[in-house]
Amino acid sequence: SSSAAVGHQIRFDSNLSEKTRILFVTEGILLRRLESDPEVSEFDVIIVDEVHERHLVVDFVLGILNEVARHRRPDLKLVLMSATLQKDLFIRYFDLPPEAVV
């Protein structure tokens, strides 16, 4: 229902409202949201799942999120998830202390 705390948005379908607290989106939708709101001001936490599935849109989104979190929104929390994550690659790219990656 449109009053749910959990919503979703994909290319031709969405279910969200002002009560939505958790929003599932595709990487393409996230990229469009970054274009319209470069500071992703409506989000406190962004979770990117399956980051090991590298392709252009995901790499572009991660690059933008890295810049946003470092320079414009140090309060923004990024959670990168993968069962087969090459953590050393992400530690270097996001300039993280090794203990930040589990």
VOKOL-396185 format. One line per 8 residues: number of its first residue (from 1); their letters; for each residue x, y, z of N, C-alpha, C. Coordinates in Angstrom, 1 decimal. Example, Ala and Ser with C-alpha at 12.3 -4.5 7.8 and 13.67 -1.06 7.14 Angstrom:
BEGIN
1 = as = 13.2/-5.7/7.8/12.3/-4.5/7.8/13.2/-3.3/7.8  12.8/-2.2/7.1/13.7/-1.1/7.1/12.9/0.0/7.9 .
//
This chain:
BEGIN
1 = sssaavgh = 0.8/-1.2/0.0/0.0/0.0/0.0/0.9/1.2/0.0  0.3/2.4/-0.4/1.1/3.6/-0.4/1.4/4.2/0.9  0.9/3.6/2.0/1.2/4.1/3.3/2.3/3.3/4.0  2.9/2.3/3.3/3.9/1.4/3.8/5.2/2.2/4.1  5.9/1.7/5.2/7.2/2.2/5.5/8.3/1.8/4.6  8.0/0.7/3.8/9.0/0.1/2.9/8.4/0.3/1.5  9.1/0.9/0.6/8.7/1.1/-0.8/9.7/0.6/-1.8  9.3/0.8/-3.1/10.2/0.4/-4.1/10.0/1.4/-5.3 .
9 = qirfdsnl = 11.0/1.5/-6.1/10.9/2.3/-7.3/11.8/1.6/-8.4  11.2/1.2/-9.5/11.9/0.7/-10.6/11.4/1.5/-11.8  11.9/1.2/-13.0/11.7/2.1/-14.2/10.3/2.5/-14.4  9.3/1.6/-14.4/7.9/1.9/-14.7/7.0/1.7/-13.6  7.5/1.5/-12.4/6.6/1.2/-11.3/7.2/1.7/-10.0  6.4/2.3/-9.2/6.9/2.8/-7.9/5.8/2.7/-6.8  6.2/2.5/-5.6/5.2/2.4/-4.5/6.0/3.1/-3.3  5.7/4.4/-3.2/6.4/5.1/-2.1/5.5/6.2/-1.7 .
17 = sektrilf = 5.7/6.7/-0.5/4.9/7.9/0.0/5.7/8.7/1.0  5.2/9.7/1.6/5.9/10.5/2.6/6.2/9.6/3.8  5.5/8.5/4.0/5.7/7.6/5.1/6.8/6.6/4.9  7.3/6.5/3.6/8.3/5.5/3.3/9.6/5.8/4.0  10.2/4.8/4.6/11.5/5.0/5.4/12.6/4.2/4.7  12.2/3.1/4.1/13.2/2.3/3.3/12.7/2.2/1.9  13.6/2.5/1.0/13.2/2.5/-0.4/14.2/1.7/-1.2  13.7/0.6/-1.9/14.5/-0.2/-2.8/14.4/0.4/-4.2 .
25 = vtegillr = 15.6/0.6/-4.8/15.6/1.1/-6.1/16.7/0.4/-6.9  16.6/0.5/-8.2/17.6/-0.1/-9.1/18.7/0.9/-9.2  19.9/0.5/-9.7/21.0/1.4/-9.8/20.7/2.5/-10.8  19.9/2.2/-11.8/19.5/3.3/-12.7/18.7/4.4/-12.1  17.7/4.0/-11.2/16.9/4.9/-10.5/17.8/5.7/-9.6  18.7/5.1/-8.9/19.6/5.8/-8.0/20.4/6.8/-8.7  20.9/6.5/-9.9/21.7/7.4/-10.7/20.8/8.6/-11.1  19.6/8.4/-11.5/18.7/9.5/-11.8/18.4/10.4/-10.6 .
33 = rlesdpev = 18.3/9.8/-9.4/18.1/10.6/-8.2/19.3/11.4/-7.9  20.5/10.8/-8.2/21.8/11.6/-8.0/21.9/12.7/-8.9  21.3/12.6/-10.1/21.4/13.7/-11.1/20.5/14.8/-10.7  19.3/14.5/-10.1/18.4/15.5/-9.7/18.7/16.1/-8.3  19.3/15.3/-7.5/19.7/15.8/-6.1/21.1/15.2/-5.8  22.1/15.9/-6.3/23.5/15.4/-6.1/23.9/15.1/-4.7  23.3/15.7/-3.7/23.6/15.4/-2.3/22.8/14.3/-1.7  21.9/13.7/-2.5/21.0/12.7/-2.0/20.4/13.1/-0.6 .
41 = sefdviiv = 19.9/14.3/-0.5/19.5/14.8/0.8/18.4/14.1/1.4  17.6/13.3/0.7/16.5/12.6/1.3/16.9/11.3/2.0  18.2/10.9/1.8/18.7/9.6/2.4/19.7/9.9/3.4  19.7/9.0/4.5/20.7/9.0/5.5/21.7/7.9/5.2  21.2/6.8/4.7/22.0/5.6/4.4/21.6/5.1/3.0  22.7/4.7/2.3/22.5/4.1/1.0/23.2/2.7/1.0  22.4/1.7/0.7/23.0/0.3/0.7/23.0/-0.1/-0.8  24.2/-0.5/-1.2/24.4/-1.0/-2.6/24.7/-2.5/-2.5 .
49 = devherhl = 23.8/-3.3/-2.9/24.0/-4.8/-2.8/24.7/-5.3/-4.1  25.3/-6.4/-4.0/26.0/-7.1/-5.1/27.0/-6.2/-5.8  27.8/-5.5/-5.1/28.8/-4.5/-5.7/29.8/-5.2/-6.5  29.9/-6.6/-6.3/30.9/-7.3/-7.1/30.5/-7.4/-8.6  29.2/-7.2/-8.8/28.6/-7.3/-10.2/28.9/-6.0/-10.9  30.1/-5.8/-11.3/30.6/-4.5/-11.9/30.1/-4.3/-13.3  29.5/-3.1/-13.5/29.1/-2.7/-14.8/29.1/-1.1/-14.7  29.0/-0.5/-15.9/29.1/0.9/-16.0/28.3/1.7/-15.0 .
57 = vvdfvlgi = 27.0/1.4/-14.9/26.1/2.2/-14.1/26.5/2.1/-12.6  26.8/0.9/-12.2/27.2/0.7/-10.8/28.5/1.4/-10.5  29.4/1.3/-11.4/30.7/2.0/-11.2/30.5/3.5/-11.1  29.7/4.0/-12.0/29.4/5.5/-12.0/28.7/5.9/-10.7  27.7/5.1/-10.3/27.0/5.4/-9.0/28.0/5.4/-7.8  28.8/4.4/-7.8/29.8/4.3/-6.7/30.8/5.5/-6.7  31.2/5.9/-7.9/32.1/7.1/-8.0/31.4/8.3/-7.5  30.2/8.5/-7.9/29.4/9.7/-7.4/29.2/9.7/-5.9 .
65 = lnevarhr = 28.8/8.5/-5.4/28.5/8.4/-4.0/29.8/8.6/-3.2  30.9/8.1/-3.7/32.2/8.3/-3.0/32.5/9.8/-2.9  32.3/10.5/-3.9/32.6/12.0/-3.9/31.6/12.7/-3.0  30.3/12.3/-3.0/29.3/12.9/-2.2/29.6/12.7/-0.7  29.9/11.5/-0.4/30.2/11.1/1.0/31.5/11.8/1.6  32.5/11.9/0.7/33.7/12.6/1.1/33.7/14.1/1.3  33.0/14.7/0.3/33.1/16.2/0.2/31.8/16.9/0.5  30.7/16.4/0.3/29.4/17.1/0.5/28.6/16.6/1.6 .
73 = rpdlklvl = 28.6/15.3/1.9/27.8/14.7/2.9/28.6/13.7/3.8  29.5/14.2/4.6/30.2/13.3/5.5/29.3/12.5/6.4  28.1/12.9/6.6/27.2/12.2/7.5/26.5/11.0/6.7  26.6/11.0/5.4/26.0/9.9/4.6/26.7/8.6/4.9  25.9/7.6/5.2/26.5/6.3/5.4/26.3/5.4/4.2  27.4/4.8/3.7/27.3/3.9/2.6/27.6/2.5/3.0  26.7/1.6/2.6/26.9/0.2/3.0/27.0/-0.5/1.6  28.2/-1.2/1.4/28.4/-1.9/0.2/28.4/-3.4/0.5 .
81 = msatlqkd = 27.5/-4.1/-0.2/27.4/-5.5/0.2/27.7/-6.5/-1.0  28.3/-7.6/-0.6/28.6/-8.6/-1.6/29.1/-9.9/-0.9  28.7/-11.0/-1.4/29.2/-12.3/-0.8/30.6/-12.5/-1.3  31.0/-11.9/-2.4/32.3/-12.1/-3.0/33.1/-10.8/-3.1  33.0/-9.9/-2.2/33.6/-8.6/-2.3/35.1/-8.7/-2.2  35.8/-8.0/-3.1/37.2/-7.8/-3.1/37.5/-6.6/-2.2  37.5/-6.9/-0.9/37.5/-5.7/0.1/38.7/-4.8/-0.1  39.9/-5.3/-0.4/41.0/-4.4/-0.6/40.8/-3.4/-1.6 .
89 = lfiryfdl = 40.1/-3.7/-2.7/39.8/-2.8/-3.8/39.0/-1.6/-3.2  37.9/-2.0/-2.4/37.0/-1.0/-1.9/37.6/-0.2/-0.8  38.5/-0.8/0.0/39.2/-0.1/1.1/40.1/1.0/0.5  40.8/0.7/-0.6/41.6/1.7/-1.3/40.7/2.8/-2.0  39.7/2.4/-2.7/38.9/3.3/-3.5/38.2/4.3/-2.5  37.6/3.8/-1.5/36.9/4.7/-0.6/37.7/5.2/0.6  39.0/4.9/0.6/40.0/5.4/1.6/39.5/5.1/3.0  39.2/3.8/3.2/38.7/3.3/4.5/39.7/2.7/5.3 .
97 = ppeavv = 39.6/2.7/6.6/40.5/1.9/7.5/40.0/0.4/7.3  41.0/-0.5/7.3/40.6/-1.9/7.1/39.5/-2.4/8.0  39.5/-1.9/9.3/38.4/-2.4/10.2/37.0/-1.9/9.8  36.9/-1.0/8.9/35.6/-0.6/8.4/34.9/-1.6/7.5  35.6/-2.6/7.0/35.1/-3.5/6.1/35.0/-4.9/6.8  33.8/-5.4/6.9/33.6/-6.7/7.5/33.2/-7.8/6.5 .
//
